[in-house]
Amino acid sequence: MEAYGLESLPGSSGEVTVNEDIKDICKGYKVGTDIPFTATYRGKFDSAVQEAAAKEEETSAEDVDVIDAEVVAE
């Protein structure tokens, strides 16, 4: 998460909660397969890290992973 400019909130506020039943996911898992899941995460966004990553992306021809996220401000 830090690589994407996200920093967990201190204490239990910064915990990640997976919304699916992990036991059910494990039953059907096969080594090497992707596992889609949703999670709740509370953290701080560091725009400096995001800007540095954007500059690096401009100079790099490598493939990048895509992370879909919904940001909810409270």
C-alpha positions in Angstrom: 0.0 0.0 0.0 2.9 2.3 0.8 4.1 2.0 -2.8 0.8 3.7 -3.9 1.1 6.5 -1.5 -1.2 5.1 1.2 -0.3 5.1 4.9 -2.3 3.3 7.5 -4.0 5.2 10.3 -2.5 4.5 13.7 -4.0 1.8 15.9 -7.0 -0.3 15.0 -8.3 2.5 12.7 -5.8 1.5 10.1 -6.6 -2.2 9.9 -7.6 -3.8 6.6 -10.9 -5.8 6.8 -11.5 -8.3 4.0 -15.2 -8.4 3.2 -15.4 -12.0 2.0 -15.3 -15.2 4.0 -11.6 -16.2 3.8 -12.5 -19.9 4.7 -14.7 -20.1 1.6 -12.0 -18.5 -0.6 -9.4 -21.0 0.7 -11.7 -24.0 -0.2 -11.6 -23.2 -3.9 -8.1 -21.8 -4.2 -5.6 -23.4 -6.6 -1.9 -22.4 -6.5 -1.1 -19.7 -9.0 -4.7 -18.4 -9.5 -5.8 -14.8 -8.8 -8.2 -14.2 -5.9 -10.5 -11.3 -6.3 -11.7 -9.8 -3.1 -12.9 -6.5 -1.6 -11.6 -4.9 1.6 -12.1 -1.9 3.8 -9.1 0.2 4.5 -8.6 3.5 6.3 -5.5 5.5 5.6 -3.8 8.7 4.6 -2.9 9.5 1.0 0.6 10.9 0.3 0.4 12.9 -2.9 4.2 13.2 -3.2 4.5 9.4 -3.6 1.8 9.4 -6.2 3.5 12.3 -8.1 6.8 10.4 -8.0 5.2 7.2 -9.3 3.5 9.2 -12.1 6.9 10.6 -13.2 8.5 7.2 -13.1 5.6 5.8 -15.1 6.2 8.4 -17.8 9.8 7.2 -18.2 9.1 3.5 -17.9 7.7 1.2 -20.6 7.0 -1.7 -18.1 3.5 -3.0 -17.5 1.9 -1.7 -14.3 -0.7 -3.3 -12.0 -4.1 -1.6 -11.8 -5.8 -1.2 -8.5 -9.4 0.0 -8.5 -10.3 1.9 -5.3 -13.1 4.0 -4.1 -12.0 6.8 -1.9 -14.5 7.9 0.7 -13.8 11.0 2.7 -15.3 11.2 6.2 
